[in-house]
Amino acid sequence: MIKIFIVDDDQSLQRLYALILKEAGFEIIATAINGKDAIEKYNKLELKPDIILMDHRMPIKNGLDTMAEILKINKNEKIIFASADITVKEEAKSIGACAFLDKPFKMQQLLIMIRQIVNNDLIMEH
């Protein structure tokens, strides 16, 4: 089963993601409400996620900084960056995001993207 870690400060959006991802057969192994919380939880996870769904605009530590820090811990971590702020798209990809979703997006897009990344069918051009 594909393991997902959701990082988003919008808790209603976290619940929506979790509901839809579980329905699609994925396992939510952790959620975090900001970047600092995400890094602390990531370090404590015995089983690392297959995919991290990362928001950008969050209090305490934003998504770009959080992603950079997680990739220092594990350079092979697969992160889908999701943000309404498309000005950070190129930077997210250059730091190491596997994919970038412009919010709002269709949940079907997310499900397809997760499956493609896990099956190594989606390669970002850097």
PyMOL commands that set and color helices and strands:
alter all, ss='L'
color gray80, all
select helices_A, chain A and resi 11-23+35-44+63-73+86-95+107-118
alter helices_A, ss='H'
color red, helices_A
select strands_A, chain A and resi 3-7+27-32+51-55+79-83+99-102
alter strands_A, ss='S'
color yellow, strands_A
deselect
rebuild
show_as cartoon
